[in-house]
């Protein structure tokens, strides 16, 4: 459980940082990094980041992979 809290907090913060970098037209966090962290437990933080920061909500990969990952983790838990 502490692992999931830490990984989701990290993912949420990374989504916020990536949104700020996107607004400033700076070098961004690669999508594969965000997706990998989500798959390894940070899917809840990613979804929260998507909703709060309105970030990656138009990306097909995120709209498909993140909800599926959340469902899998909920079934495991």
C-alpha positions in Angstrom: 0.0 0.0 0.0 2.8 2.6 0.8 4.2 1.8 -2.7 0.9 2.7 -4.4 0.7 6.0 -2.4 4.2 6.9 -3.4 4.0 5.9 -7.1 0.7 7.7 -7.5 1.9 10.9 -5.8 5.0 10.8 -8.1 2.8 10.3 -11.2 0.4 13.1 -10.2 3.4 15.5 -9.7 4.9 14.5 -13.0 1.6 15.2 -14.8 1.5 18.7 -13.2 5.1 19.4 -14.2 4.5 18.2 -17.7 1.5 20.4 -18.0 3.6 23.4 -16.9 6.3 22.5 -19.3 3.7 22.2 -22.1 2.4 25.7 -21.4 5.9 27.2 -21.4 6.8 25.3 -24.6 9.8 23.6 -22.9 11.3 20.2 -23.1 8.6 17.7 -21.9 8.5 14.5 -20.0 8.2 11.7 -22.6 4.8 10.1 -22.8 6.3 6.6 -22.5 7.6 7.6 -19.0 4.2 8.7 -17.9 2.6 5.6 -19.3 5.2 3.3 -17.8 4.8 4.8 -14.3 1.0 4.4 -14.7 1.2 0.8 -15.7 3.5 0.1 -12.7 0.9 1.4 -10.2 0.6 5.1 -10.8 -2.6 4.9 -12.9 -4.7 6.6 -10.2 -2.3 9.6 -9.9 -2.3 9.8 -13.7 -6.1 9.9 -14.0 -6.3 12.5 -11.2 -3.6 14.5 -13.0 -5.5 14.3 -16.3 -8.7 15.5 -14.6 -7.2 18.3 -12.4 -4.6 19.6 -14.9 -6.7 18.9 -18.0 -3.6 17.3 -19.4 -3.3 14.5 -21.9 -7.1 14.3 -22.1 -7.1 14.3 -25.9 -4.4 11.6 -26.2 -6.0 8.3 -27.4 -3.2 6.3 -25.6 -4.0 7.9 -22.3 -7.8 7.6 -22.7 -7.5 3.9 -23.4 -4.6 2.6 -21.3 -5.2 4.5 -18.1 -8.8 3.4 -17.5 -8.0 -0.2 -18.4 -5.0 -0.1 -16.0 -7.3 1.3 -13.2 -9.8 -1.5 -13.7 -7.0 -4.1 -13.6 -5.6 -2.6 -10.4 -9.1 -2.4 -8.8 -9.6 -6.1 -9.6 -6.3 -7.0 -8.1 -6.9 -4.9 -4.9 
